[in-house]
Amino acid sequence: MKELIARMLAMPRTAVELAVASVFINTLALASPLFVMQVLNRYVSQGVDSTLVTLVTGTLLAIGLELAFRQARSQLARSVSIKPDEFIALGSYEILTKARPSALNRIPAETRSELVSGAAAIESAYSSTNIETILDVPFSLLFVAVLYFLSPLIALIVMAFLITVFVGGVLGGLSLRKKTEELQQGSREGSALMGTAIREGDTVRAFNAGDFLRSAWKAHQGFIQRKRRDIAARQGTVQTLTQSATVIMSVAVVGTGATLVVLGELDVGAMIGANILGARALQPISKFSQL
């Protein structure tokens, strides 16, 4: 997050444009639930075709504008990382070409190779998609605020699910960090074993070290596969829990809304609109938890 903030501060104009675009995108996203509410509460009850045409036209216009803003924001988000990614990629290679051989020889060849290939991992971490997801997270509160005007009780229910999913995603990310570091360390050790077998073949055969290397490689592969399975299982668990939370939240919102409709404190259009708003509020949080 610190690196992302630094990249944004290095381009203040682009950062402001990203923030403004995010405001428009998430404001226009309200058109869909409001359309459903208005259709159910006005057109269905009154049957005036001109009302439906007006609502459909306005909603389609809002959807078109939202799409345009999303495309513009995507281009801006890509521009944020162009110079930093280029600097890291060129800088790491420049170190290899300018450093003294005596200093470089102290670093294993596999580590030197990862110095350059690691730039791709950094580029992926700060991709435009991830930046857009992070920018959308605070606007979940906008949907909750709109929900509050419809029903404070439903807004509290949605807020509770947002906090639960967000905390679960953060904890899941922290638990994966250690396993990912262990996997990276194991990959470096595997690269060293592979390099030894390739470059020092004669030495391995001369000292009968083949059995030792094969045993070490077998243990290494077992370790790597276990870590990969653990990471995949943990990611799958987080994703499954997030999907389940979305479904359970929908059931809670509709169930509570139906009770309020029976009591006369809410209408059917507002109940369905609240369900859509809740899903839109949880969507960026769900994406963020899977980063």
Beta strands, then each sheet from edge to edge (+ up, - down):
end
